[in-house]
Amino acid sequence: MTQDASPGRVRISFPEISSRAWEHPADRGALVALRSLSGFDTVLKVYSGLMRERGRRLLYLASAVRVGGRQFRGVDALYTDCAGILDIPRRPELFVTMDPMPHAMTLGMDTPFIVVSSGLLDLLDDEELRTVLGHELGHARSGHAVYRTMLLSLVRMPMLLGWFPLGGWTLRAIVAALQEWQRKSELSADRAGLLAGQDLDAALRVHMKVAGGARLADMDVAAFLDQAVEYQATGDLRDSVLKLLNLELRSHPFSVLRAAELSKWVREGDYDRILRGEYPRRADDAGASIGEEARAAARSYRDGFDVSADPLVAALRGLGDGLAGAAGGLRDAVSGWVRSGRRPDPDQ
């Protein structure tokens, strides 16, 4: 356990915790597969280190404020505690940049670093900021910057070499899949943020403030979460298509839906299991099964499909159920004919 800067608050630490503990199944399935491609990530890291990454770090070193024992001490204390809880011995550099818009990001591949805006510090209290710092540490620990760059490079490489023809719709489908994975990686990082802060109310307040600003007195958590239920269920097929179009090019899920997903993760018990120490360790990462994680990702999508109240999804689910029922009926009929030795009657 760790005693933080908040009087009386004791938080649980997670020795040797693997990032697989907080990764969303759809995110984790992709990451486990990509981590098995030894060598390619090393090439990307070297390239990034020689070019963009070094340039970006130098840019923030010259234009922003680096958090430490002499600058932004309060933020530094929170950041140090978050890194300790998530068992990150070599914490990434943290910079504060002057920008009234609240945002945070994790950059770099070989040596990740984190940037938060002054607008974010002004918007959040310490408990909320802890959640965001844990979120960004989760990105860094999962290697999202590395593997996102890897996937984009894999998409670009055939196009540059000219040996793999990609039609417009094919390319659009691939980009859409990458965007979907990136959105799932944000859900993973939200879970890391909750583990670092261990305060669900604070984590939900972050999403509320990002959606509606600092006037929390004018907002209500339950009503905010109700919006997610209404969003998923309201409207007809036209609204379903519009939802897809609204989401298509977004790198992050909508704030309301992120809050609902985090609440669901807690409600389903995974968060409490981690608090009890039931989580995967880094020592076991090399033995993670690609097939098992792929199946877990498929189950995650299937479960979401099965419970969705969205009209388009419900219609497709009904169509799928009807096809499955027809196939089952045909199978039963053929089995009956085989057992009875009768030939099927075409008039039946």
C-alpha positions as CSV (number, residue, x, y, z in Angstrom):
1,M,0.0,0.0,0.0
2,T,1.1,3.6,-0.5
3,Q,0.3,6.8,1.5
4,D,-0.3,9.6,-0.9
5,A,-0.4,13.4,-0.6
6,S,-4.1,13.3,0.3
7,P,-4.5,13.2,4.1
8,G,-5.9,9.8,5.3
9,R,-5.9,8.2,1.9
10,V,-4.1,4.9,1.5
11,R,-4.1,3.3,-1.9
12,I,-3.2,-0.2,-2.9
13,S,0.0,-0.7,-5.0
14,F,0.4,-3.4,-7.7
15,P,3.8,-5.0,-7.6
16,E,4.9,-6.5,-11.0
17,I,1.5,-5.7,-12.5
18,S,1.4,-6.4,-16.3
19,S,-0.3,-3.9,-18.5
20,R,-2.6,-6.8,-19.6
21,A,-4.4,-6.2,-16.3
22,W,-6.0,-3.0,-17.5
23,E,-6.0,-3.5,-21.3
24,H,-9.4,-3.8,-22.9
25,P,-9.8,-7.2,-24.5
26,A,-9.9,-5.8,-28.0
27,D,-6.8,-3.7,-27.3
28,R,-5.0,-6.5,-25.5
29,G,-5.5,-9.0,-28.3
30,A,-3.9,-6.7,-30.8
31,L,-1.0,-5.8,-28.5
32,V,-0.1,-9.4,-27.6
33,A,0.1,-10.2,-31.3
34,L,2.1,-7.2,-32.1
35,R,4.5,-7.8,-29.2
36,S,5.3,-11.2,-30.8
37,L,6.7,-9.4,-33.9
38,S,10.2,-9.1,-32.4
39,G,12.6,-6.9,-34.4
40,F,10.1,-4.7,-36.3
41,D,9.4,-2.6,-33.2
42,T,13.1,-2.2,-32.6
43,V,13.6,-0.8,-36.1
44,L,10.7,1.6,-35.6
45,K,12.1,2.7,-32.3
46,V,15.5,3.4,-33.8
47,Y,13.9,5.4,-36.6
48,S,11.8,7.3,-34.2
49,G,14.7,8.0,-31.9
50,L,16.8,9.4,-34.8
51,M,14.0,11.6,-36.2
52,R,10.6,12.6,-34.8
53,E,10.9,11.5,-31.2
54,R,14.1,13.4,-30.4
55,G,12.8,16.5,-32.2
56,R,9.5,16.5,-30.3
57,R,11.2,16.1,-26.9
58,L,13.6,18.9,-27.7
59,L,10.6,21.0,-28.7
60,Y,8.9,20.6,-25.3
61,L,12.2,20.9,-23.5
62,A,12.6,24.3,-25.0
63,S,9.0,25.5,-25.0
64,A,7.2,23.8,-22.0
65,V,7.9,23.3,-18.2
66,R,9.4,20.0,-17.1
67,V,7.7,18.7,-13.9
68,G,10.1,17.8,-11.1
69,G,11.2,18.5,-7.5
70,R,11.6,22.3,-8.3
71,Q,8.8,22.9,-10.8
72,F,5.1,22.0,-10.3
73,R,6.0,20.1,-7.1
74,G,2.4,19.2,-6.3
75,V,1.9,17.6,-9.7
76,D,5.3,15.9,-9.3
77,A,4.2,14.3,-6.0
78,L,1.0,13.0,-7.6
79,Y,2.8,11.7,-10.6
80,T,5.5,9.9,-8.5
81,D,2.7,8.3,-6.5
82,C,0.8,7.1,-9.6
83,A,4.0,5.6,-11.0
84,G,4.6,3.8,-7.8
85,I,1.1,2.4,-7.6
86,L,1.4,1.0,-11.2
87,D,4.9,-0.2,-10.5
88,I,6.6,1.9,-13.1
89,P,10.2,2.4,-11.8
90,R,11.3,4.6,-14.7
91,R,8.6,7.1,-15.1
92,P,8.4,9.1,-18.3
93,E,9.3,12.8,-18.3
94,L,6.3,15.0,-17.7
95,F,5.9,18.4,-19.3
96,V,3.3,21.2,-18.7
97,T,2.6,23.3,-21.8
98,M,0.7,26.6,-22.0
99,D,-2.6,25.8,-23.7
100,P,-6.0,26.9,-22.3
101,M,-7.6,23.8,-23.9
102,P,-7.5,20.8,-21.5
103,H,-5.7,17.9,-23.0
104,A,-2.9,15.3,-22.3
105,M,-0.9,13.0,-24.5
106,T,1.8,10.4,-24.4
107,L,4.5,10.8,-27.1
108,G,7.7,8.9,-28.1
109,M,8.5,5.3,-28.6
110,D,12.0,4.5,-27.4
111,T,11.7,6.9,-24.4
112,P,8.0,8.0,-24.0
113,F,7.2,11.3,-22.4
114,I,3.9,12.9,-21.3
115,V,2.5,16.3,-21.9
116,V,-0.4,18.0,-20.1
117,S,-1.8,21.4,-20.8
118,S,-2.2,24.3,-18.3
119,G,-5.9,24.2,-19.2
120,L,-6.1,20.7,-17.9
121,L,-4.4,21.6,-14.6
122,D,-6.8,24.5,-14.2
123,L,-9.8,22.3,-14.9
124,L,-9.1,19.4,-12.6
125,D,-8.6,18.9,-8.8
126,D,-5.8,16.7,-7.5
127,E,-7.9,13.5,-7.4
128,E,-9.0,14.0,-11.0
129,L,-5.5,14.9,-12.1
130,R,-4.3,11.7,-10.6
131,T,-6.7,9.8,-12.8
132,V,-5.4,11.5,-15.9
133,L,-1.7,11.0,-15.0
134,G,-2.5,7.3,-14.4
135,H,-4.3,7.2,-17.8
136,E,-1.2,8.5,-19.6
137,L,1.1,6.2,-17.7
138,G,-1.1,3.4,-18.8
139,H,-0.6,4.4,-22.4
140,A,3.2,4.5,-21.9
141,R,3.3,1.1,-20.1
142,S,1.2,-0.6,-22.8
143,G,3.4,0.8,-25.5
144,H,0.5,2.3,-27.5
145,A,2.7,4.8,-29.2
146,V,5.0,2.1,-30.4
147,Y,2.4,-0.3,-31.8
148,R,0.2,2.4,-33.2
149,T,3.2,3.6,-35.2
150,M,3.9,0.0,-36.2
151,L,0.5,-0.6,-37.5
152,L,0.4,2.7,-39.5
153,S,3.8,1.7,-40.9
154,L,2.5,-1.7,-41.9
155,V,-0.3,0.0,-43.8
156,R,1.9,2.5,-45.5
157,M,4.7,0.1,-46.4
158,P,2.8,-1.9,-49.2
159,M,1.5,1.4,-50.6
160,L,5.1,2.9,-50.8
161,L,6.5,-0.3,-52.3
162,G,3.7,-0.7,-54.7
163,W,3.5,-4.5,-54.5
164,F,0.1,-4.8,-52.7
165,P,-2.8,-3.1,-54.4
166,L,-5.1,-1.3,-52.0
167,G,-8.4,-0.1,-53.3
168,G,-10.0,3.0,-51.7
169,W,-12.6,1.0,-49.7
170,T,-10.0,-1.5,-48.6
171,L,-7.7,1.2,-47.3
172,R,-10.7,2.9,-45.6
173,A,-11.6,-0.3,-43.9
174,I,-8.0,-0.7,-42.6
175,V,-7.9,2.9,-41.3
176,A,-11.2,2.4,-39.7
177,A,-9.9,-0.7,-37.9
178,L,-6.9,1.2,-36.7
179,Q,-9.1,4.0,-35.4
180,E,-11.3,1.4,-33.6
181,W,-8.2,-0.1,-32.0
182,Q,-7.0,3.3,-30.9
183,R,-10.4,4.1,-29.3
184,K,-10.2,0.8,-27.4
185,S,-6.7,1.7,-26.2
186,E,-8.2,4.8,-24.6
187,L,-10.6,2.6,-22.7
188,S,-7.6,0.6,-21.5
189,A,-5.8,3.8,-20.3
190,D,-9.0,4.9,-18.5
191,R,-8.8,1.7,-16.5
192,A,-5.1,2.4,-15.7
193,G,-6.2,5.8,-14.5
194,L,-8.7,4.4,-12.2
195,L,-6.2,1.9,-10.8
196,A,-3.8,4.8,-10.1
197,G,-6.4,6.9,-8.4
198,Q,-8.7,4.3,-7.0
199,D,-11.6,6.8,-6.9
200,L,-14.4,6.1,-9.4
201,D,-16.2,9.3,-8.6
202,A,-13.0,11.3,-9.5
203,A,-12.6,9.4,-12.7
204,L,-16.2,10.0,-13.7
205,R,-15.8,13.7,-12.9
206,V,-12.9,13.9,-15.4
207,H,-15.2,12.8,-18.2
208,M,-18.0,15.1,-17.0
209,K,-15.6,18.1,-17.0
210,V,-14.3,17.3,-20.4
211,A,-17.8,17.1,-21.7
212,G,-19.4,20.0,-19.9
213,G,-16.7,22.2,-18.2
214,A,-15.9,22.9,-14.6
215,R,-19.4,23.6,-13.3
216,L,-19.9,20.3,-11.5
217,A,-22.6,21.8,-9.3
218,D,-24.8,22.0,-12.5
219,M,-24.2,18.3,-13.4
220,D,-25.3,15.0,-12.0
221,V,-23.3,11.7,-12.3
222,A,-26.4,9.5,-12.6
223,A,-28.0,11.7,-15.3
224,F,-24.7,11.8,-17.1
225,L,-24.5,8.0,-17.2
226,D,-28.2,7.9,-18.3
227,Q,-27.2,9.8,-21.4
228,A,-25.0,6.8,-22.4
229,V,-28.0,4.5,-22.1
230,E,-30.2,6.8,-24.1
231,Y,-27.5,7.3,-26.8
232,Q,-27.2,3.5,-27.3
233,A,-30.9,2.9,-27.5
234,T,-32.5,6.1,-29.0
235,G,-33.5,6.6,-32.6
236,D,-34.0,4.5,-35.7
237,L,-31.7,3.1,-38.3
238,R,-30.9,6.5,-39.6
239,D,-29.6,7.5,-36.2
240,S,-27.5,4.4,-36.1
241,V,-25.8,5.3,-39.3
242,L,-25.2,8.8,-38.1
243,K,-23.6,7.5,-34.9
244,L,-21.2,5.5,-37.0
245,L,-20.4,8.5,-39.2
246,N,-19.8,10.7,-36.1
247,L,-17.4,8.1,-34.7
248,E,-15.6,7.2,-37.9
249,L,-12.6,9.5,-37.7
250,R,-12.4,10.1,-33.9
251,S,-9.3,8.9,-32.1
252,H,-11.1,8.9,-28.7
253,P,-14.5,7.5,-27.7
254,F,-17.1,10.1,-26.6
255,S,-16.8,11.2,-23.0
256,V,-20.3,10.1,-22.0
257,L,-19.6,6.6,-23.4
258,R,-16.2,6.4,-21.7
259,A,-17.7,7.1,-18.3
260,A,-20.3,4.4,-18.9
261,E,-17.6,1.9,-20.0
262,L,-15.5,2.5,-16.9
263,S,-18.5,2.1,-14.7
264,K,-19.3,-1.1,-16.4
265,W,-15.8,-2.4,-15.9
266,V,-16.1,-1.8,-12.2
267,R,-19.6,-3.2,-12.0
268,E,-18.5,-6.5,-13.7
269,G,-15.8,-7.1,-11.0
270,D,-12.5,-6.9,-12.8
271,Y,-11.5,-3.7,-10.9
272,D,-12.1,-5.4,-7.5
273,R,-10.2,-8.5,-8.5
274,I,-7.1,-6.4,-9.3
275,L,-7.4,-4.6,-6.0
276,R,-7.4,-8.1,-4.3
277,G,-4.1,-8.8,-6.1
278,E,-5.6,-11.1,-8.8
279,Y,-3.9,-9.7,-11.8
280,P,-1.4,-10.9,-14.5
281,R,2.3,-10.3,-13.7
282,R,5.0,-9.0,-16.1
283,A,7.0,-12.1,-15.7
284,D,4.2,-14.0,-17.5
285,D,3.9,-11.6,-20.5
286,A,6.1,-13.7,-22.8
287,G,3.8,-16.7,-22.3
288,A,0.6,-14.8,-23.2
289,S,-1.3,-16.7,-25.9
290,I,-2.1,-14.9,-29.1
291,G,-5.0,-17.2,-29.8
292,E,-6.5,-16.9,-26.4
293,E,-6.3,-13.1,-26.4
294,A,-7.8,-13.0,-29.9
295,R,-10.7,-15.2,-28.7
296,A,-11.2,-12.8,-25.7
297,A,-11.3,-9.9,-28.1
298,A,-13.9,-11.6,-30.2
299,R,-16.0,-12.4,-27.1
300,S,-15.8,-8.8,-26.0
301,Y,-17.2,-7.6,-29.3
302,R,-19.8,-10.4,-29.4
303,D,-21.0,-9.6,-25.9
304,G,-21.3,-6.0,-26.7
305,F,-23.3,-6.9,-29.8
306,D,-25.6,-9.2,-27.9
307,V,-26.6,-6.6,-25.2
308,S,-26.6,-3.5,-27.4
309,A,-29.9,-1.6,-27.6
310,D,-28.9,0.3,-30.8
311,P,-31.6,-0.2,-33.4
312,L,-29.2,-1.1,-36.2
313,V,-27.4,-3.6,-34.0
314,A,-30.7,-5.0,-32.8
315,A,-31.9,-5.5,-36.4
316,L,-28.7,-7.2,-37.4
317,R,-28.9,-9.3,-34.2
318,G,-32.4,-10.3,-35.2
319,L,-31.3,-11.2,-38.7
320,G,-28.5,-13.2,-37.3
321,D,-30.8,-15.0,-34.8
322,G,-33.2,-15.8,-37.7
323,L,-30.4,-17.2,-39.9
324,A,-29.1,-19.3,-37.0
325,G,-32.6,-20.6,-36.3
326,A,-33.1,-21.5,-40.0
327,A,-29.7,-23.3,-40.1
328,G,-30.5,-25.1,-36.9
329,G,-33.9,-26.2,-38.3
330,L,-32.3,-27.5,-41.5
331,R,-29.7,-29.4,-39.5
332,D,-32.4,-31.0,-37.3
333,A,-34.4,-32.0,-40.4
334,V,-31.5,-33.6,-42.1
335,S,-30.5,-35.4,-38.9
336,G,-34.1,-36.8,-38.7
337,W,-34.1,-38.0,-42.3
338,V,-30.8,-39.8,-41.8
339,R,-32.0,-41.5,-38.6
340,S,-35.3,-42.6,-40.1
341,G,-33.8,-43.7,-43.4
342,R,-36.5,-41.7,-45.3
343,R,-35.7,-39.4,-48.3
344,P,-36.8,-35.8,-47.8
345,D,-40.1,-34.9,-49.3
346,P,-39.7,-31.8,-51.6
347,D,-43.3,-30.8,-50.9
348,Q,-42.8,-30.6,-47.2
